Amino acid sequence: MDLPELGSLDIEYEDPKVEAALEREINILVQGQILNLIGRVQREFGGADIFGFGLLLKKRHPPRVWRAYAENWDDTFAALDISAEVSSRIVSTGVLSKPLRMRE
């Protein structure tokens, strides 16, 4: 079952087991989208660090670390093996389980 199909199914969204399963599926879906986007930018945009990973490296590590990468940062960024961790939480399910009906 694909996540986009869930809105049209009769599912007990408030069931904690169902909620946990949905959160896991959302995590996997969003993680894949994030990694696909980063990979695409790395491949197609000449290593342009539009996400600011270099800035984070510069802020979180001693200056000598950034200096070691700064000159060739575009190439370094393009070659990085990036990972992402996603943690989602369903807060409200009413929108999914009770669709609005338009009056004629």
C-alpha positions in Angstrom: 0.0 0.0 0.0 1.4 3.4 -1.0 1.1 6.3 1.5 -0.8 8.6 -1.0 -3.6 6.0 -1.2 -4.2 6.0 2.6 -6.5 9.0 2.5 -9.1 7.1 0.6 -9.1 3.9 2.7 -11.2 3.1 5.7 -8.4 3.0 8.3 -8.6 3.5 12.1 -6.1 6.4 12.1 -6.4 6.8 15.9 -5.3 3.2 16.6 -1.7 3.6 18.0 -0.4 0.7 16.0 -1.8 2.2 12.7 -0.4 5.6 13.8 3.0 4.2 14.4 3.0 2.4 11.1 2.0 5.5 9.2 4.7 7.5 11.0 7.3 4.9 9.9 6.0 5.1 6.3 6.1 8.9 6.3 9.7 8.8 7.7 10.8 6.5 4.9 9.0 8.5 2.2 10.4 11.9 3.4 13.9 10.5 3.9 13.9 9.2 0.3 12.7 12.5 -1.0 15.4 14.4 0.9 18.2 12.1 -0.2 16.9 12.2 -3.8 16.9 16.0 -3.8 20.4 16.3 -2.3 21.8 13.7 -4.7 20.2 15.5 -7.7 21.7 18.8 -6.6 25.1 17.1 -6.1 25.0 15.6 -9.6 23.3 18.3 -11.7 24.4 21.6 -10.2 28.1 21.3 -10.1 28.4 20.7 -6.4 26.6 24.0 -5.5 25.9 23.7 -1.8 22.5 25.3 -1.7 21.7 23.6 1.6 24.5 25.2 3.5 26.4 22.1 4.6 29.7 24.0 4.2 28.4 26.8 6.5 27.5 24.2 9.1 31.0 22.7 8.8 32.5 26.1 9.3 30.3 27.0 12.3 30.5 23.6 14.1 34.2 22.8 13.7 37.5 24.5 14.4 38.6 27.0 11.6 41.4 24.6 10.5 38.8 22.0 9.5 36.9 24.4 7.2 40.2 25.7 5.7 41.1 22.2 4.7 38.0 21.9 2.6 37.2 25.5 1.6 39.2 25.8 -1.6 37.6 22.8 -3.2 34.3 22.8 -1.3 32.1 22.4 -4.5 33.9 19.2 -5.5 33.9 18.0 -1.9 30.2 18.6 -1.5 29.5 16.9 -4.9 31.3 13.8 -3.6 29.8 13.6 -0.1 27.9 10.6 1.0 24.9 12.2 2.7 22.5 10.4 5.1 19.3 11.8 6.6 17.3 10.8 9.6 13.6 11.7 9.7 11.3 11.5 12.7 7.7 12.4 12.2 4.7 12.5 14.5 1.1 12.5 13.6 -0.6 15.2 15.7 -4.1 15.3 14.2 -5.9 12.8 12.0 -9.4 14.3 11.7 -8.6 15.8 8.2 -7.8 12.3 6.8 -10.6 10.3 8.4 -13.4 12.8 8.0 -13.4 14.5 4.6 -15.4 17.7 4.1 -18.5 17.5 1.9 -19.5 20.5 -0.2 -23.1 21.6 -0.1 -24.8 22.1 -3.5 
